[in-house]
């Protein structure tokens, strides 16, 4: 089983031809509300990729909270331990431009109340094969969850986003670090992603740096760095592509797929997600990922 200790946000998405500059107003093409948050996104992605998933976090006692709980449950995620707290749920204000790129402002809301995992949540984490973490919950809660997982022998996967300084005790509890090239550069101070990879792998056993349309760079242990190419696809919306990658990767590894194939599986899932609008709404099913991966392998 995979447990996800993370954020749940309602995404407020505006689609524009060109994103506004500071102080500029533009007219949008469309608007939608989509359940998201990096934690909930990864949970849904892993469930759709075929894994058994439990989500741990918090939503507010508002309509957004009820909708997010319903979305998780309908996706096959166990949300029975999801907290409901007084006040608003977290939201993410997202602008998606004509090339599918995005800019995001997150307001934590209920997520900010999760300052530590509860005893019940630690029990779920300890019974899991893998724990997925991100940084949209308070850092002290993320660190405590990672330490609890490490003590129980649960594999810890960290997405260091939104990027911020990482406590040494958090990094020491991480088994797999999945960062995009911007996050890797911010953490290490290395503008070159290959140098960033080498620096990070000195601390974490397995490091994956995602490179968008250029695929991913991965290395574990003392082995060589490996580049996994991404398929060339039309891009509609890149929102949650990284979360789709992590959820699919986790599902593959829980099934004990080899590391290189798990990264290809995750890359295929992310490539499918960018061809659709939205966050949780864009994530592919297991059948879709398997078909896409099979087609890519047949062409290779």
C-alpha positions as CSV (number, residue, x, y, z in Angstrom):
1,X,0.0,0.0,0.0
2,X,1.0,3.6,-0.7
3,X,0.2,6.3,1.8
4,X,0.3,10.0,0.9
5,X,0.8,12.6,3.6
6,X,0.2,15.9,1.8
7,X,-2.0,18.8,0.6
8,X,-5.5,18.9,-0.9
9,X,-6.3,22.1,-2.7
10,X,-9.1,23.3,-5.0
11,X,-7.5,24.5,-8.2
12,X,-9.0,27.7,-9.6
13,X,-7.7,27.5,-13.2
14,X,-7.8,30.3,-15.8
15,X,-6.8,29.6,-19.4
16,X,-5.2,32.5,-21.3
17,X,-3.3,32.9,-24.6
18,X,-0.5,34.8,-22.9
19,X,0.1,35.0,-19.1
20,X,-0.2,38.5,-17.7
21,X,2.9,40.4,-16.7
22,X,3.0,42.1,-13.3
23,X,0.4,44.9,-13.3
24,X,-1.2,43.7,-16.6
25,X,-4.8,42.5,-17.1
26,X,-5.6,39.9,-19.9
27,X,-8.8,38.3,-21.0
28,X,-9.0,34.6,-20.4
29,X,-10.4,31.9,-22.7
30,X,-11.9,29.6,-20.0
31,X,-12.1,29.0,-16.3
32,X,-12.6,25.9,-14.2
33,X,-12.4,24.5,-10.7
34,X,-10.5,21.2,-10.4
35,X,-9.6,19.3,-7.2
36,X,-5.9,19.2,-6.8
37,X,-3.0,19.9,-4.4
38,X,0.3,18.0,-4.8
39,X,-0.6,15.4,-2.2
40,X,-4.1,14.6,-3.5
41,X,-2.8,14.7,-7.1
42,X,-0.1,12.1,-6.3
43,X,-2.6,9.9,-4.5
44,X,-5.1,10.0,-7.4
45,X,-2.3,9.4,-9.9
46,X,-1.0,6.3,-8.0
47,X,-4.5,4.9,-7.6
48,X,-5.3,5.3,-11.3
49,X,-2.0,3.6,-12.1
50,X,-3.2,0.6,-10.2
51,X,-2.0,1.0,-6.6
52,X,-3.8,0.8,-3.3
53,X,-3.6,4.2,-1.8
54,X,-4.5,6.0,1.5
55,X,-4.5,9.8,1.7
56,X,-3.6,11.7,4.9
57,X,-4.1,15.5,5.2
58,X,-6.8,18.0,5.8
59,X,-9.6,19.9,4.1
60,X,-11.9,22.7,5.4
61,X,-15.5,22.4,6.3
62,X,-16.5,24.2,3.1
63,X,-17.9,23.0,-0.2
64,X,-14.4,22.7,-1.6
65,X,-13.5,20.3,1.1
66,X,-16.5,18.1,0.5
67,X,-15.8,18.0,-3.2
68,X,-12.1,17.1,-2.7
69,X,-13.1,14.2,-0.4
70,X,-15.6,13.0,-2.9
71,X,-13.1,13.2,-5.8
72,X,-10.5,11.2,-3.8
73,X,-13.0,8.5,-2.9
74,X,-14.3,8.2,-6.5
75,X,-10.7,7.8,-7.7
76,X,-10.3,4.8,-5.5
77,X,-8.3,6.5,-2.8
78,X,-8.9,5.6,0.9
79,X,-9.8,9.0,2.4
80,X,-11.2,7.7,5.7
81,X,-8.3,9.3,7.6
82,X,-8.6,12.7,5.8
83,X,-9.2,15.4,8.5
84,X,-11.9,18.0,8.2
85,X,-11.1,21.2,10.1
86,X,-13.0,24.4,10.7
87,X,-12.4,27.1,8.0
88,X,-11.5,27.2,4.4
89,X,-9.8,24.5,2.3
90,X,-6.6,25.2,0.5
91,X,-6.7,26.7,-2.9
92,X,-4.3,27.1,-5.8
93,X,-4.8,29.9,-8.3
94,X,-3.4,28.7,-11.6
95,X,-2.9,30.5,-14.9
96,X,-2.3,28.2,-18.0
97,X,-1.0,29.9,-21.1
98,X,-1.4,29.0,-24.8
99,X,1.7,26.7,-24.7
100,X,0.4,24.7,-21.7
101,X,2.8,26.4,-19.3
102,X,1.5,27.5,-15.9
103,X,2.1,29.8,-12.9
104,X,0.6,28.9,-9.6
105,X,-0.2,30.7,-6.3
106,X,-1.1,28.4,-3.4
107,X,-3.0,29.5,-0.3
108,X,-2.7,26.7,2.3
109,X,-6.0,27.0,4.1
110,X,-6.7,23.8,6.0
111,X,-3.3,22.3,4.9
112,X,-1.6,24.8,7.2
113,X,-3.2,23.3,10.2
114,X,-1.4,20.0,9.8
115,X,1.6,20.6,12.0
116,X,2.3,17.0,12.8
117,X,1.0,13.5,11.9
118,X,-1.5,12.1,14.3
119,X,-1.0,8.7,16.0
120,X,-3.6,7.3,13.6
121,X,-1.8,8.7,10.6
122,X,1.6,7.3,11.8
123,X,-0.1,3.9,12.1
124,X,-1.2,4.1,8.5
125,X,2.3,5.3,7.4
126,X,4.0,2.4,9.3
127,X,1.8,-0.2,7.6
128,X,2.5,1.2,4.2
129,X,5.1,0.0,1.7
130,X,5.8,3.6,0.6
131,X,5.1,7.1,1.8
132,X,4.8,10.0,-0.7
133,X,5.6,13.5,0.7
134,X,5.7,17.0,-0.7
135,X,6.2,20.5,0.8
136,X,2.7,22.0,0.8
137,X,2.2,21.0,4.4
138,X,4.3,22.6,7.2
139,X,7.9,21.4,7.0
140,X,7.9,20.1,10.6
141,X,4.9,17.8,9.8
142,X,6.6,16.5,6.7
143,X,9.8,15.8,8.6
144,X,8.0,14.0,11.4
145,X,6.1,11.8,8.9
146,X,9.4,11.0,7.1
147,X,11.1,10.0,10.3
148,X,8.1,7.8,11.4
149,X,8.2,6.1,8.0
150,X,12.0,5.5,8.2
151,X,11.6,4.0,11.7
152,X,9.0,1.6,10.3
153,X,10.9,0.6,7.3
154,X,8.5,2.4,4.9
155,X,10.1,3.7,1.7
156,X,10.0,7.6,1.7
157,X,9.6,9.5,-1.6
158,X,9.9,13.3,-1.4
159,X,8.9,15.9,-4.0
160,X,10.6,19.1,-2.8
161,X,7.9,21.5,-4.0
162,X,7.2,24.3,-3.5
163,X,11.0,24.5,-3.1
164,X,12.4,25.6,0.2
165,X,15.4,24.8,2.4
166,X,15.4,21.1,3.4
167,X,16.3,20.2,7.0
168,X,19.1,17.6,7.2
169,X,16.9,15.3,9.3
170,X,14.3,15.3,6.5
171,X,16.8,14.5,3.8
172,X,18.3,11.7,5.9
173,X,14.9,10.0,6.0
174,X,14.3,10.2,2.3
175,X,14.9,7.1,0.0
176,X,13.8,8.6,-3.3
177,X,14.0,12.3,-4.3
178,X,12.0,13.4,-7.3
179,X,12.6,17.0,-8.3
180,X,12.2,19.0,-11.5
181,X,15.2,20.7,-12.8
182,X,14.3,24.1,-11.3
183,X,13.8,22.6,-7.8
184,X,17.1,20.6,-8.1
185,X,18.9,23.8,-9.1
186,X,17.4,25.8,-6.2
187,X,18.3,23.1,-3.6
188,X,21.9,22.5,-4.8
189,X,22.8,25.9,-6.3
190,X,23.9,24.0,-9.4
191,X,22.4,25.3,-12.7
192,X,23.4,22.2,-14.6
193,X,21.0,19.3,-13.8
194,X,23.8,16.7,-14.2
195,X,25.8,18.4,-11.5
196,X,22.7,18.9,-9.4
197,X,22.1,15.1,-9.7
198,X,25.6,14.2,-8.6
199,X,25.3,16.5,-5.5
200,X,21.9,15.2,-4.5
201,X,22.8,11.5,-4.9
202,X,25.5,12.0,-2.2
203,X,22.7,12.4,0.3
204,X,19.7,10.4,-1.1
205,X,20.0,6.9,-2.4
206,X,17.9,7.4,-5.6
207,X,17.5,10.7,-7.3
208,X,15.3,11.5,-10.3
209,X,15.3,14.9,-11.9
210,X,12.4,15.5,-14.3
211,X,13.1,17.6,-17.4
212,X,9.7,18.1,-18.8
213,X,9.5,17.4,-22.5
214,X,13.1,16.2,-22.4
215,X,12.3,13.3,-20.1
216,X,14.1,12.5,-16.9
217,X,17.6,12.0,-15.5
218,X,18.0,9.3,-12.8
219,X,20.7,7.7,-10.7
220,X,20.9,5.4,-7.8
221,X,23.7,4.2,-5.6
222,X,27.0,4.2,-7.4
223,X,25.5,3.4,-10.8
224,X,25.8,5.7,-13.8
225,X,23.2,8.5,-14.5
226,X,20.6,7.4,-17.0
227,X,18.6,9.6,-19.3
228,X,15.0,8.5,-20.0
229,X,13.5,10.2,-23.0
230,X,9.9,11.5,-23.0
231,X,7.6,10.8,-26.0
232,X,6.9,13.8,-28.2
233,X,3.2,14.8,-27.6
234,X,1.0,17.8,-28.1
235,X,0.9,19.8,-24.9
236,X,-2.4,21.2,-23.5
237,X,-1.7,21.7,-19.8
238,X,1.4,20.8,-17.8
239,X,-0.4,21.2,-14.4
240,X,0.3,18.1,-12.3
241,X,2.5,16.4,-14.8
242,X,5.1,16.0,-12.1
243,X,2.6,14.7,-9.6
244,X,1.4,12.2,-12.2
245,X,5.0,11.1,-12.7
246,X,5.5,10.5,-8.9
247,X,2.2,8.7,-8.4
248,X,2.9,6.3,-11.4
249,X,6.5,5.8,-10.3
250,X,5.3,4.8,-6.8
251,X,2.7,2.4,-8.2
252,X,5.3,0.7,-10.4
253,X,7.8,0.4,-7.6
254,X,5.3,-1.0,-5.1
255,X,4.7,-3.7,-7.8
256,X,8.5,-4.3,-7.7
257,X,9.0,-3.1,-11.3
258,X,12.7,-2.6,-12.0
259,X,13.9,1.0,-11.4
260,X,14.5,1.8,-15.1
261,X,11.2,0.4,-16.2
262,X,9.4,2.3,-13.4
263,X,10.9,5.6,-14.6
264,X,9.7,4.8,-18.2
265,X,6.3,3.9,-16.8
266,X,6.1,7.2,-14.9
267,X,7.4,9.2,-18.0
268,X,4.6,7.6,-20.1
269,X,2.0,8.5,-17.5
270,X,3.2,12.2,-17.4
271,X,3.2,12.4,-21.2
272,X,-0.4,11.3,-21.2
273,X,-1.4,13.8,-18.6
274,X,0.0,16.9,-20.4
275,X,-2.3,16.2,-23.3
276,X,-5.4,16.9,-21.1
277,X,-6.5,20.0,-19.2
278,X,-6.5,20.1,-15.4
279,X,-4.7,18.4,-12.6
280,X,-6.6,15.3,-11.2
281,X,-8.8,15.3,-14.4
282,X,-5.7,14.8,-16.6
283,X,-4.3,11.7,-14.9
284,X,-4.3,8.5,-17.0
285,X,-5.6,5.0,-16.0
286,X,-3.4,1.9,-15.7
287,X,-4.7,0.6,-19.0
288,X,-3.8,3.8,-20.8
289,X,-0.3,3.9,-19.4
290,X,0.3,0.2,-20.2
291,X,-0.9,0.8,-23.8
292,X,1.3,3.9,-24.3
293,X,4.4,2.2,-22.9
294,X,3.8,-0.9,-25.0
295,X,3.5,1.2,-28.1
296,X,6.7,3.2,-27.3
297,X,8.6,0.0,-26.6
298,X,7.4,-1.5,-29.9
299,X,8.6,1.5,-31.8
300,X,12.0,1.5,-30.1
